């Protein structure tokens, strides 16, 4: 959380004004043809996961948008990541009598340099996300419950951006016990009076449809917090960066690894690249 991220909005958030009722939302839908590479070919290019791909594009889009607006781009982009999985809590935790999601939130600092190629940026972001212990589930304990850390963490400003990947879901359900639908998850069901927790919120899911899965995203920001057309421009830049990742992965002949793929080796990215190049010469 330190140092503080350069300002993204035109003003600090005001809980009296920046509420759910005054939020501006954009709903993006990528057709199955554009979505398919983001779900298989691009993650495979770096032995990564779908959220790694989406966050890599988000970090690049925010950097480009800041540069276009004449704002300090900074060396990295600070994002709060919301998670809903059952992280590995160890064998001493018995969750057999529980239902539902275990929501966690934790900050990550994504440093994908402007000189990185798309797949290089994906590898770098993947490593930064993997460095977070247990997918960040312990941050909430440190922030709210630990007497030795919560005062220090409370004094630090939370990230301006919230990223929430909701997973892969059916397009629509039927019956009393059908899975929750994509429409329900992307719909803003907050109380209209609820203050905005972040300046920019990006909710993403993959919806299963007859033609194939498609990536959908809901972008939300308080009205007037971003410059005019700022939210639309950020959405456009994000889709451009996703397309760049897809194009780069299509040109790449083999999948690349990164140090976290070899937990016991202690390798750097440069050493991994060197070993892979050597193996390719012998192939």
Secondary structure, DSSP 8 states (H G I E B T S, - for coil): --S-----SSS---TTTSBGGGEEEEEEE--HHHHHHHHTHHHHHTT--HHHHHHHHHHHHHHHHHHHTT----SSEEEEEEE-S-----TT---TT--S---EEEEEEE---TTS-HHHHHHHHHHHHHTSGGGGTTHHHHHHT-TTTHHHHHTS---SEEEEEEEEEES---STT----HHHHHS--S-TT-B-SSSEEEEEEEEE-TT--EEEEEEEEETTTS-TTHHHHHHHHHHHHHHHHHHHHHH-SS----GGGSTTT---HHHHHHHHHHHHHH-
